[in-house]
């Protein structure tokens, strides 16, 4: 008992002594005070501020040491004042009922003559008005575009449009911004450069450059790249990495050359870039010699930086660098982004000879592989990031970890460097090389939308032709996948209206380890009913039906007279179906996506084509190895005429070929859908008005999609059969030429060689083809056709061996 009292007394005494000597220090801690600490929540956060001398105000730390910059709370408040409808989503701020009857149509407001838009905004409006989405009728429109220039909302800029709020309130179609799309490149002004647009956008969708991720409304807004007024309307530099011509590693590893901001927003990152410069494989050059009063603010580095800045050429650095730094400017985005992606060539888009393969004159400089962008812009919602996987094309860094960038890029394996370069060029060519592609991607790109629309809406929308900004959100099960957006030929050229299964497209067989179907559909166009059926078409049907790969024969009857009764058609071993033309005769009807075409392969034929069964079999076998290309017999070519300063067209036999006539050619049925739904109606009407042009347009379209030439296959020995001249079919505005049978080996003669009436007709046709080629090159902005010297023959073809040893013995027989 005495021992227990002793221990209790000693414990009490020790506790009292501890409180007496250490109580003052322990009371300083918050958990002994019994109340919540009132310390500020700014970083750094210390338990006892009196133990550490304050060298900086925490507010200054948040503002990067510049008291003129707004704090994060102030920037957040500014954004909330701009985006009053920050919770807008497609299902809450978009009227889908406007899109049900006429599909996805876009209406642009009439332009104000007293206040014309800027050059850049004029290009945007022109891109929409020449697209397949455009409608001049606002009653048909699903989406509306203001004619007021909203690109530059810096009130210090000469392009700034004042009193936008008052103007848009007077528009009867405004409706609080609902179903409107607003484009913007510049927002805010010095010194804060907030996202203030100077007017209330209401419930409008915002397509904006330099988008803060905190302001971006997912599933509603769209982030676009910042582009200059000199960005081409259409065409643009082609992104292509030539095999064995561009090493993955170049002279420089990492480069930057640009402005350095001494004060204000964006100055922190650019002021630190000099730390990674080593003058060898890393070149980081900045200059503070810009602006009106730069000398008043220059620091001790300015003079030396300005001298070093002039020692290197900017384009030379881009040519010879593997990685290019893309830091933020005053705003999050900068021109450096597109400049890094761009392919720099000698002639570029200025000289036509550099625009097609095989057309380069000696003065041309081969296109260079683009730099791999190293992005240093924290908080930037990257352009079209909901569709494009930038992790495969760019290195996304952190502004505060700049010194780690050199070691990061040095660790990237050469194989991945090459993959990065290829992907950057694909993205540039597919989505960024022209204003047209940027605008069309803006209209097409979108993330998945509501899980399921109303049944009555679904039924009506499925019958409509929608642009993806609406359809991908309304019908997510029919939307583009990220695979389509990030794989050749890209989301703009892979239409989900055709199919959502990758195996149905001609581009993805290799990735999926599959192959096209083993049968084809013969598609014969008939335009001359007089004396029908003629011997040539009877022989053609018998030859095609005799192929082991033929699944069916479809005859497109393109005259107003009714087709002959079934008893007058030849008996075949495969189904033979007659399809009536769609009313008025049009050349483009042969490329309409008819539901009767069920096979992947289509054998397009004219009624006077002459082919043998062996020729058909061999051509189909070749096509199955190249399902994305046109494979055929009769070829023609294009070339640049330096005297006439235009593209020329020739039907003479040469080593070069760039066009395979669809009078006897295999191609994938997807190109019917692409021809009809991707190309605008105005372009198809142009082809119909010129005549003899649909062949060229189909070849131009396939070359623009694949960047590859067509393939010519072998033909049997020359033989020419003539048939009596028949009266052409005159329906509507199209007059078909007199019927003349041709074989796969008999080329169409140039017009100069023609004589008499038929020579005059051929001369007129040849002139139309020349005009067609010129106008198509102007519409696309470049010449998509690719030249080739390849011709594929069967094994042992025309060798001096026994006929029994040959797989296609009849190819040598007349």
Secondary structure, 3 states (H helix, E strand, C coil): CHHHHHHHHHHHHHHHHHHHHHHHHHCCCHHHHCCCCCCCCCCCCCCCHHHCCCCCCHHHHHCCCCCCCCCHHHHHHHHHHHCCCCCCCHHHHCCHHHHCCCCCCEEECCCCCCCCCCHHHHHHHHHHHCCCCECCCHHHCCEEECCCCCCEECCCCCCCCCCHHHHHHCCCCCHHHCCEEEEECEECCCCCCCCCCCCCCCCCEEEECCCECCCCCCCCCEECCCCCCCCCCCCCCCCCCCCCCCCCCCCEEEEEEEECCCCCCCHHHHHCHHHHCCCCCEEEEEECCCCCCHHHHCCCCHHHHHHHHCCCCHHHHHHCEEEEEEECCCCCCCCHHHHHHCCCCCCCCCCHHHHCCCCCCCCCCCCCCCCEEEEECCCECCCCCCCCCHHHCEEECCHHHHHHHHHHHHCCCHHHHHHHHHHHHHHHHHHHCCHHHHHHHHHHCCCCCCCCCCHHHHHHHCCCCCCHHHHHHHCHHHCCCHHHHCCCCCCCCCCCCCCCCHHHCCCCHHHHCCCCCCCEEEEEEECCCCCCCCHHHHHHHHHHHCCCCEEEEEEEECCCCCCCCHHHCCCCCCEEEEEECCCCCCHHHHHCCCCCCCCCEEEEEECCEECCHHHHHHHHHHHHHCCCCCEECCEEEEEEECCCCEEEEECCCCCCECEECCCEEEEECHHHHHHHHHCCHHHHHHHHHHCCCHHHHHHHHHHHHHCCCCEEECCCCCCCCCCCCCCCCEECCEECCCCCCEECCCCCCCHHHCCHHHHHHHHHHHHHHHHHHHHHHHHHCCCCCCCECCEECCCCCCCCCCHHHCCCHHHHCC
